[in-house]
Amino acid sequence: MSSSETPQRRGPVPGGPPAARMMMAGGPPEKLEDFKGSTKRLLTLLKPQRLYVGAALAFGAVSVFLSVLGPYMLGRGTDVIFSGVIGRLPIFRTGVTKEQAVSGLRADGQDNLADLVANVDFTPGQGIDFDRLGQVLAWVALIYVCAWFFGVFQGRLTTRAVQAAVYDLRQQVEAKLGRLPLSYFDQQPRGEVLSRATNDTDNIAQTLQQTFAQLVTSLLMIVGVLGMMFWISPLLALIALVTVPLSIWLTTVIGKRSQPQFVSQWKVTGQLNGHIEEMFTGHTLVKVFGRQHEASTVFGEHNDKLYASSFRAQFISGLIQPAMMFIGNVNYVLVAVVGGLRVASGTLTLGEVQAFIQYSRQFSQPLTQVASMANLVQSGVASAERVFALLDAAEQSPEPGFQEMPAVQGRITFENVSFRYLPDKPLIENLNLTVEPGQTVAIVGPTGAGKTTLVNLLMRFYDVTSGRITLDGVDIATMPREQLRSHIGMVLQDTWLFGGSIADNIGYGASVFDQASVHAAAEAAHVDGFVRMLPDGYDTKIDEEGSNVSAGQKQLVTIARAFLAEPSILILDEATSSVDTRTEVLIQQAMATLRSGRTSFVIAHRLSTIRDADVILVMENGTIVEQGSHDTLLAADGAYARLYSAQFAQAVVELD
């Protein structure tokens, strides 16, 4: 399709003007459009996996409970050791009760020491009770082993749920790409679409994997630890909570500053991918025209922007963790000082203070984790918005239900068809055309006349703006696209081969095929000759770019693909433009056989290839200005005659 017929993709252009490149870069960073809404929608991806999610949460809750219980049990072990140490002090005689020892200390004026030991469960003269200590340590080991066991199962279930959810998301994206109209891809750089389908989807998976279970576990840990802290000492718990509002405020302030940077990071990533994809697929032209420097310059600009936005996003969000660590250290000092005074006063035991300090650390740790996960969440939500924008893009018109049709004869009628790519730029206006079954219709005209657009409307790559197109009297708008296209074979000027064998590429045109039919189609398209010269014959692997076969050979393979499909309607868009003159003659003969009994549309610039067409349509500005046979149009001495004379004169000049 010519550049004047369709909106051009807006990918980076090597050597383009700086202003254009700045516009394509997308301008300043954007903000998340709907953080809360996108987050909720992201979490709904896990809804089909709610059984696994529920089990993961249950295992996580048990693991957290056991983890919270551990420090308390360790505190009891510390009390056992401390009691043994106190009991063996020289000031306590064997045979004296604890109460008598405390009373003796107070009588000697040692009130502080009396307050300290009054809350300690010791027996004067008795050392450490290693049996009791062993029991406590055994319980601690069992608790932590069980916590690890439940944590492992939680991680496995979380991974299962997240990967299944992202698998479904990829399925949705793949299905959506199949429902999007051709106009969407015309207006989007391919690299941008690929980035949303791959990079952004992978980032969502990473975000859910790293934050979902950990976030829930951290919140449960905060609640459990906070409960134990209040149970041990309400006063110390209130002191520990003093720093929480400051932590929340810091997290909010830093998070708001980093959000736009994450949006910019993933937006520029898509633009960079688009540029790389364009430069890679067109690397030959870039080298031929000496545009490596300009391509590198554009790449450098995008790379600089990606570096800047990524650095700002990671640096700003990275400030959260050191800030939280500083607040946690301040909290630790306050708890240690006040806790020591409480032990000295006999209000708390040393083991309780030790357990509380561990709890204060456990309390600040999940807070820090939740805060540090903010950058992952923002990055994931930014990617989610981009994927959701793809999923919410306007789809092609709804498909009608499948309808049974008799054998297709191939009578095609354009009735008052009008079409425009852009609302204010009409291209085809009130086109009327009837093609009888078995006729070969050639379409010629200058670039931008609407030749390929006519074919795109017939294939329903685009729907007409007004009027209708019928196939054997049935409006094609009432037919499912898949049903319509199953009757049409197409050979384009731009050949497309996928990574696979030559036989697989030829067989792509038919749902069911065997080796004999592939060979027959190859012989008809004159593919067999060069294929048998290859080391692996029909099993020769073609890379995704088809770089190990020539352009003409690729075109022959696509023609063989059309032979094998045996369509009722055949569309040839400059199908022999990449073959030599001798091969073109052979292909024209084969095409004549292929077109026999089929309605055919041939778009050609070399008028010598369409002399035998039943009807030649001459298009200018979306309108058929002339139609008739080759001889009739030459005799009319009109637009076709001028095109033919100009082409013939050019050939004479080239020969001279």
TIROBA-526490 format. One line per 3 residues: for each residue y, z, x of C-alpha. Coordinates in nm, 2 decimals, decimal comma. Layout:
BEGIN
Y/Z/X  ...
//
This chain:
BEGIN
0,00/0,00/0,00  0,34/-0,09/0,14  0,60/0,17/0,22
0,82/0,05/-0,06  0,56/0,10/-0,32  0,47/0,47/-0,28
0,66/0,78/-0,17  0,61/0,83/0,20  0,44/1,14/0,33
0,69/1,38/0,48  0,50/1,47/0,79  0,67/1,49/1,13
0,77/1,15/1,27  0,76/1,10/1,64  1,11/1,02/1,77
1,27/1,08/1,44  1,64/1,20/1,43  1,70/1,57/1,49
1,85/1,62/1,15  1,54/1,48/0,98  1,31/1,69/1,20
1,51/2,00/1,10  1,48/1,92/0,74  1,10/1,87/0,78
1,07/2,20/0,95  1,16/2,37/0,62  1,48/2,54/0,70
1,52/2,92/0,72  1,23/3,16/0,65  1,14/3,21/0,29
1,05/3,53/0,12  0,73/3,60/-0,07  0,79/3,48/-0,42
0,58/3,74/-0,60  0,42/4,00/-0,36  0,28/4,22/-0,64
0,16/3,93/-0,85  0,00/3,75/-0,56  -0,17/4,07/-0,45
-0,32/4,13/-0,79  -0,44/3,78/-0,81  -0,59/3,81/-0,46
-0,78/4,12/-0,57  -0,91/3,94/-0,88  -1,11/3,72/-0,64
-1,34/4,02/-0,60  -1,40/4,06/-0,97  -1,72/3,86/-0,98
-1,85/4,09/-0,70  -1,76/4,41/-0,88  -2,12/4,54/-0,85
-2,11/4,51/-0,47  -1,75/4,64/-0,46  -1,85/4,94/-0,67
-2,14/5,02/-0,45  -1,93/4,98/-0,14  -1,67/5,22/-0,28
-1,94/5,47/-0,37  -2,09/5,46/-0,02  -1,75/5,49/0,12
-1,67/5,79/-0,09  -1,98/5,97/0,03  -1,91/5,87/0,39
-1,55/6,01/0,36  -1,68/6,33/0,20  -1,92/6,40/0,48
-1,65/6,31/0,74  -1,41/6,56/0,58  -1,68/6,82/0,58
-1,75/6,78/0,95  -1,44/6,95/1,09  -1,49/7,25/0,86
-1,84/7,30/0,99  -1,72/7,26/1,35  -1,46/7,53/1,28
-1,74/7,76/1,18  -1,91/7,70/1,51  -1,59/7,78/1,69
-1,57/8,11/1,50  -1,93/8,19/1,60  -1,84/8,14/1,97
-1,51/8,33/1,93  -1,68/8,62/1,76  -1,93/8,64/2,05
-1,65/8,64/2,30  -1,45/8,91/2,12  -1,77/9,12/2,07
-1,84/9,13/2,45  -1,48/9,24/2,54  -1,50/9,57/2,75
-1,27/9,75/2,50  -1,54/9,74/2,24  -1,83/9,98/2,29
-2,18/9,92/2,17  -2,27/10,11/1,86  -1,92/10,11/1,72
-1,85/9,92/1,40  -1,59/9,65/1,36  -1,37/9,88/1,14
-1,39/10,16/1,40  -1,29/9,93/1,68  -0,99/9,79/1,48
-0,88/10,15/1,39  -0,91/10,25/1,76  -0,68/9,96/1,86
-0,42/10,06/1,61  -0,44/10,42/1,72  -0,37/10,30/2,08
-0,07/10,11/1,95  -0,23/9,76/2,00  -0,14/9,64/1,65
-0,11/9,27/1,75  -0,46/9,27/1,90  -0,59/9,46/1,60
-0,44/9,20/1,36  -0,61/8,93/1,57  -0,96/9,07/1,56
-0,94/9,21/1,21  -1,02/8,86/1,07  -1,30/8,79/1,32
-1,66/8,84/1,21  -1,79/9,02/1,52  -2,02/9,31/1,62
-1,89/9,52/1,91  -2,12/9,48/2,22  -2,29/9,17/2,08
-2,24/8,83/2,25  -2,26/8,48/2,11  -2,53/8,43/1,84
-2,68/8,11/1,97  -2,93/8,08/1,69  -2,65/8,07/1,43
-2,45/7,84/1,66  -2,75/7,60/1,68  -2,79/7,59/1,30
-2,42/7,51/1,26  -2,44/7,23/1,52  -2,75/7,09/1,36
-2,57/7,07/1,03  -2,27/6,90/1,20  -2,50/6,64/1,36
-2,68/6,58/1,03  -2,34/6,54/0,85  -2,21/6,29/1,10
-2,53/6,09/1,11  -2,53/6,06/0,73  -2,16/5,97/0,73
-2,24/5,69/0,98  -2,53/5,57/0,77  -2,32/5,55/0,45
-2,04/5,39/0,65  -2,27/5,11/0,78  -2,39/5,04/0,43
-2,04/5,04/0,30  -1,94/4,78/0,57  -2,24/4,56/0,48
-2,16/4,56/0,11  -1,79/4,50/0,17  -1,87/4,20/0,39
-2,11/4,07/0,13  -1,84/4,10/-0,15  -1,56/3,96/0,06
-1,75/3,66/0,20  -1,88/3,58/-0,15  -1,53/3,59/-0,29
-1,39/3,37/-0,02  -1,69/3,13/-0,07  -1,59/3,10/-0,44
-1,23/3,05/-0,33  -1,32/2,76/-0,10  -1,53/2,62/-0,39
-1,22/2,64/-0,61  -1,00/2,47/-0,35  -1,26/2,19/-0,30
-1,28/2,13/-0,67  -0,90/2,14/-0,70  -0,86/1,88/-0,43
-1,08/1,65/-0,64  -0,87/1,70/-0,95  -0,53/1,65/-0,79
-0,37/1,31/-0,84  -0,31/1,07/-0,56  0,06/1,13/-0,59
0,01/1,49/-0,46  -0,14/1,36/-0,14  0,12/1,09/-0,10
0,39/1,37/-0,10  0,21/1,62/0,12  0,13/1,59/0,49
-0,25/1,59/0,54  -0,22/1,86/0,80  -0,04/2,08/0,55
-0,31/2,04/0,29  -0,58/2,10/0,55  -0,41/2,41/0,67
-0,40/2,56/0,33  -0,77/2,48/0,27  -0,88/2,61/0,61
-0,64/2,83/0,80  -0,49/3,01/0,50  -0,83/3,06/0,34
-0,97/3,20/0,67  -0,67/3,43/0,69  -0,74/3,56/0,34
-1,10/3,63/0,43  -0,99/3,82/0,74  -0,73/4,02/0,54
-0,98/4,12/0,27  -1,24/4,20/0,53  -1,02/4,42/0,74
-0,81/4,59/0,48  -1,01/4,62/0,15  -1,27/4,88/0,25
-1,06/5,04/0,51  -0,77/5,08/0,27  -0,98/5,25/0,01
-1,15/5,46/0,27  -0,82/5,57/0,42  -0,68/5,66/0,07
-1,00/5,86/0,00  -0,97/6,03/0,34  -0,61/6,12/0,27
-0,70/6,28/-0,06  -1,01/6,46/0,08  -0,83/6,59/0,40
-0,53/6,70/0,19  -0,76/6,90/-0,04  -0,93/7,08/0,26
-0,59/7,15/0,42  -0,46/7,32/0,10  -0,79/7,51/0,07
-0,76/7,64/0,43  -0,38/7,72/0,43  -0,13/7,61/0,17
0,15/7,69/0,41  0,02/7,47/0,69  -0,05/7,20/0,44
0,31/7,20/0,32  0,43/7,18/0,68  0,20/6,88/0,73
0,34/6,71/0,42  0,70/6,74/0,54  0,67/6,42/0,75
0,50/6,21/0,47  0,83/6,10/0,30  0,96/5,99/0,64
0,64/5,79/0,71  0,67/5,62/0,37  1,03/5,54/0,42
0,97/5,39/0,77  0,68/5,18/0,65  0,88/5,04/0,36
1,18/4,95/0,57  0,98/4,79/0,84  0,76/4,61/0,59
1,05/4,45/0,41  1,18/4,31/0,74  0,85/4,16/0,84
0,75/4,00/0,51  0,98/3,69/0,55  0,85/3,64/0,90
0,49/3,62/0,79  0,58/3,36/0,52  0,76/3,16/0,79
0,47/3,19/1,03  0,22/3,04/0,80  0,46/2,77/0,67
0,54/2,66/1,03  0,16/2,67/1,11  0,11/2,41/0,83
0,39/2,19/0,97  0,24/2,21/1,32  -0,10/2,12/1,19
0,05/1,82/1,01  0,22/1,70/1,32  -0,09/1,74/1,54
-0,30/1,56/1,28  -0,06/1,27/1,26  -0,02/1,24/1,64
-0,40/1,26/1,69  -0,49/1,00/1,43  -0,21/0,77/1,56
-0,25/0,85/1,93  -0,30/0,48/2,02  0,03/0,38/1,86
0,21/0,68/2,02  0,10/0,56/2,36  0,16/0,19/2,29
0,52/0,25/2,19  0,58/0,51/2,46  0,65/0,80/2,22
0,46/1,07/2,40  0,78/1,24/2,51  0,92/1,24/2,15
0,58/1,36/2,01  0,57/1,64/2,27  0,93/1,73/2,19
0,86/1,76/1,82  0,54/1,96/1,90  0,75/2,18/2,12
1,01/2,24/1,84  0,74/2,34/1,59  0,56/2,54/1,85
0,88/2,73/1,94  0,94/2,80/1,58  0,58/2,92/1,53
0,62/3,14/1,84  0,94/3,29/1,72  0,83/3,36/1,37
0,49/3,49/1,49  0,66/3,71/1,75  0,90/3,85/1,50
0,63/3,91/1,24  0,39/4,09/1,47  0,66/4,28/1,66
0,84/4,41/1,36  0,52/4,50/1,18  0,39/4,64/1,50
0,67/4,90/1,51  0,49/5,08/1,22  0,21/5,22/1,43
0,41/5,37/1,72  0,65/5,52/1,47  0,37/5,68/1,27
0,21/5,81/1,59  0,54/5,97/1,69  0,57/6,14/1,35
0,20/6,24/1,38  0,27/6,41/1,71  0,57/6,60/1,57
0,35/6,71/1,28  0,07/6,82/1,53  0,32/7,04/1,73
0,44/7,21/1,41  0,09/7,27/1,29  -0,02/7,40/1,63
0,27/7,64/1,66  0,26/7,78/1,31  -0,12/7,79/1,32
-0,12/7,99/1,64  0,11/8,24/1,49  -0,11/8,27/1,18
-0,42/8,34/1,40  -0,22/8,60/1,60  -0,13/8,77/1,27
-0,49/8,77/1,15  -0,42/8,54/0,85  -0,64/8,26/0,98
-0,94/8,25/1,21  -0,93/8,04/1,53  -1,20/7,81/1,38
-0,99/7,75/1,06  -0,69/7,66/1,27  -0,90/7,43/1,48
-1,04/7,27/1,17  -0,69/7,24/1,03  -0,56/7,07/1,34
-0,85/6,82/1,32  -0,76/6,77/0,95  -0,40/6,71/1,04
-0,51/6,44/1,29  -0,74/6,29/1,03  -0,45/6,31/0,78
-0,21/6,12/1,00  -0,48/5,87/1,12  -0,54/5,71/0,77
-0,16/5,72/0,71  -0,12/5,53/1,03  -0,40/5,29/0,94
-0,25/5,22/0,60  0,09/5,16/0,76  -0,06/4,94/1,03
-0,25/4,74/0,77  0,08/4,64/0,62  0,12/4,34/0,86
-0,23/4,22/0,77  -0,17/4,26/0,40  0,16/4,07/0,42
0,01/3,79/0,63  -0,29/3,76/0,39  -0,06/3,76/0,08
0,16/3,50/0,24  -0,15/3,28/0,29  -0,27/3,36/-0,06
0,05/3,24/-0,21  0,01/2,91/-0,03  -0,35/2,87/-0,15
-0,25/2,97/-0,50  0,03/2,71/-0,49  -0,23/2,45/-0,42
-0,46/2,58/-0,70  -0,17/2,58/-0,94  -0,05/2,23/-0,85
-0,03/1,99/-1,15  -0,35/1,81/-1,19  -0,42/1,45/-1,30
-0,43/1,40/-1,68  -0,73/1,56/-1,85  -1,05/1,37/-1,85
-1,18/1,24/-2,18  -1,54/1,28/-2,28  -1,80/1,05/-2,15
-1,86/0,75/-2,38  -2,15/0,51/-2,38  -2,05/0,15/-2,31
-2,26/-0,16/-2,33  -2,31/-0,36/-2,02  -1,96/-0,42/-1,87
-1,85/-0,78/-1,90  -1,54/-0,74/-1,69  -1,26/-0,85/-1,93
-0,95/-0,68/-1,82  -0,62/-0,68/-2,01  -0,28/-0,54/-1,90
-0,07/-0,49/-2,22  0,30/-0,43/-2,17  0,23/-0,21/-1,87
0,52/-0,04/-1,70  0,50/0,20/-1,41  0,73/0,38/-1,17
0,65/0,62/-0,88  0,99/0,79/-0,92  1,15/0,83/-1,26
1,47/0,65/-1,16  1,31/0,37/-0,97  1,11/0,13/-1,19
0,85/-0,08/-1,01  0,65/-0,27/-1,28  0,80/-0,35/-1,61
0,63/-0,50/-1,92  0,34/-0,66/-1,73  0,10/-0,86/-1,95
-0,21/-1,01/-1,80  -0,56/-1,10/-1,92  -0,85/-1,16/-1,68
-1,16/-1,31/-1,82  -1,51/-1,20/-1,72  -1,62/-1,36/-1,39
-1,28/-1,48/-1,29  -1,14/-1,43/-0,94  -0,78/-1,33/-0,96
-0,58/-1,35/-0,64  -0,26/-1,15/-0,61  0,01/-1,26/-0,36
0,37/-1,18/-0,31  0,61/-1,02/-0,06  0,56/-0,67/0,07
0,66/-0,42/-0,20  0,61/-0,65/-0,49  0,35/-0,42/-0,65
0,03/-0,59/-0,56  -0,16/-0,28/-0,45  0,00/-0,08/-0,73
-0,16/-0,31/-0,98  -0,50/-0,23/-0,84  -0,42/0,15/-0,82
-0,34/0,14/-1,19  -0,67/-0,04/-1,27  -0,86/0,23/-1,07
-0,66/0,50/-1,24  -0,54/0,64/-0,91  -0,21/0,65/-1,11
-0,17/0,64/-1,48  0,06/0,39/-1,64  0,41/0,50/-1,75
0,38/0,30/-2,07  0,15/0,04/-2,21  -0,22/0,03/-2,15
-0,50/-0,13/-1,95  -0,83/-0,22/-2,13  -1,18/-0,29/-1,99
-1,38/-0,50/-2,24  -1,13/-0,39/-2,51  -1,16/-0,01/-2,43
-0,85/0,16/-2,30  -0,93/0,29/-1,96  -0,72/0,60/-2,03
-0,99/0,70/-2,28  -1,26/0,67/-2,01  -1,35/0,94/-1,75
-1,23/0,82/-1,41  -1,57/0,86/-1,26  -1,72/0,64/-1,53
-1,45/0,38/-1,49  -1,48/0,37/-1,11  -1,86/0,35/-1,12
-1,81/-0,01/-1,24  -1,57/-0,10/-0,96  -1,63/-0,18/-0,60
-1,34/-0,18/-0,35  -1,29/-0,30/0,01  -0,96/-0,19/0,16
-0,76/-0,32/0,45  -0,77/0,04/0,60  -1,14/0,09/0,66
-1,30/0,43/0,63  -1,62/0,54/0,79  -1,76/0,89/0,80
-1,95/1,06/1,08  -2,31/0,94/1,04  -2,54/0,65/1,10
-2,45/0,29/1,01  -2,72/0,29/0,75  -2,57/0,60/0,59
-2,22/0,44/0,58  -2,36/0,12/0,41  -2,56/0,33/0,17
-2,25/0,53/0,07  -2,18/0,26/-0,19  -2,49/0,34/-0,39
-2,63/0,67/-0,53  -2,99/0,55/-0,46  -3,08/0,31/-0,19
-3,37/0,22/0,05  -3,39/0,07/0,39  -3,46/-0,28/0,26
-3,15/-0,29/0,03  -2,94/-0,17/0,32  -3,07/-0,44/0,54
-3,01/-0,70/0,27  -2,65/-0,59/0,22  -2,60/-0,59/0,59
-2,73/-0,95/0,62  -2,51/-1,07/0,34  -2,20/-0,92/0,50
-2,30/-1,04/0,85  -2,34/-0,69/0,98  -2,70/-0,73/1,07
-2,63/-0,94/1,38  -2,42/-0,69/1,57  -2,61/-0,39/1,45
-2,94/-0,51/1,59  -2,77/-0,54/1,93  -2,69/-0,17/1,93
-2,94/0,06/2,11  -3,03/0,26/1,80  -2,97/-0,03/1,55
-2,90/0,10/1,20  -2,95/0,46/1,32  -2,65/0,43/1,55
-2,42/0,72/1,50  -2,05/0,65/1,42  -1,80/0,92/1,50
-1,55/1,03/1,24  -1,28/0,80/1,37  -1,52/0,50/1,41
-1,40/0,46/1,76  -1,74/0,33/1,89  -1,72/0,02/1,68
-1,45/-0,24/1,67  -1,20/-0,27/1,38  -1,36/-0,60/1,26
-1,71/-0,44/1,27  -1,59/-0,14/1,07  -1,45/-0,38/0,81
-1,78/-0,56/0,79  -1,96/-0,23/0,73  -1,73/-0,16/0,44
-1,79/-0,50/0,29  -2,17/-0,44/0,32  -2,11/-0,11/0,14
-1,95/-0,31/-0,15  -2,25/-0,55/-0,15  -2,50/-0,27/-0,19
-2,30/-0,11/-0,47  -2,33/-0,43/-0,69  -2,02/-0,34/-0,90
-1,91/-0,52/-1,22  -1,56/-0,55/-1,09  -1,47/-0,62/-0,73
-1,14/-0,54/-0,56  -1,06/-0,68/-0,22  -0,74/-0,56/-0,06
-0,69/-0,77/0,26  -1,06/-0,73/0,32  -1,09/-0,98/0,60
-0,77/-0,90/0,79  -0,95/-0,75/1,09  -1,21/-1,02/1,15
-1,20/-1,33/1,35  -1,16/-1,68/1,20  -1,52/-1,78/1,23
-1,65/-1,45/1,08  -1,39/-1,48/0,81  -1,54/-1,81/0,70
-1,88/-1,65/0,68  -1,74/-1,35/0,49  -1,56/-1,58/0,25
-1,89/-1,75/0,18  -2,06/-1,42/0,13  -1,78/-1,30/-0,09
-1,82/-1,61/-0,30  -2,18/-1,51/-0,36  -2,08/-1,14/-0,42
-1,80/-1,25/-0,67  -2,03/-1,47/-0,87  -2,05/-1,34/-1,22
-1,81/-1,05/-1,14  -1,44/-1,01/-1,22  -1,27/-0,99/-0,89
-0,92/-0,90/-0,77  -0,82/-1,03/-0,43  -0,50/-0,92/-0,26
-0,42/-1,15/0,03  -0,14/-1,25/0,26  -0,32/-1,54/0,42
-0,30/-1,79/0,14  -0,57/-2,01/0,29  -0,83/-1,75/0,19
-0,75/-1,76/-0,18  -0,75/-2,14/-0,25  -1,07/-2,12/-0,46
-0,94/-1,83/-0,68  -0,95/-1,91/-1,06  -0,61/-1,76/-1,11
-0,34/-1,68/-0,86  -0,07/-1,43/-0,95  0,26/-1,44/-0,77
0,44/-1,10/-0,79  0,80/-1,02/-0,71  0,96/-0,68/-0,78
0,67/-0,57/-1,00  0,67/-0,88/-1,22  0,44/-1,18/-1,23
0,67/-1,47/-1,17  0,40/-1,74/-1,15  0,03/-1,78/-1,23
-0,21/-2,06/-1,21  -0,45/-2,24/-0,97  -0,37/-2,32/-0,61
-0,30/-2,69/-0,68  -0,11/-2,62/-1,00  0,12/-2,37/-0,82
0,18/-2,60/-0,53  0,27/-2,88/-0,77  0,52/-2,65/-0,95
0,71/-2,61/-0,63  0,81/-2,25/-0,71  0,77/-1,91/-0,54
0,40/-1,98/-0,44  0,49/-2,31/-0,29  0,77/-2,15/-0,08
0,53/-1,88/0,04  0,27/-2,14/0,13  0,52/-2,36/0,30
0,66/-2,07/0,50  0,31/-1,96/0,61  0,21/-2,32/0,70
0,53/-2,37/0,89  0,47/-2,05/1,09  0,12/-2,17/1,17
0,26/-2,50/1,31  0,51/-2,31/1,52  0,24/-2,09/1,66
0,03/-2,40/1,74  0,32/-2,57/1,92
//
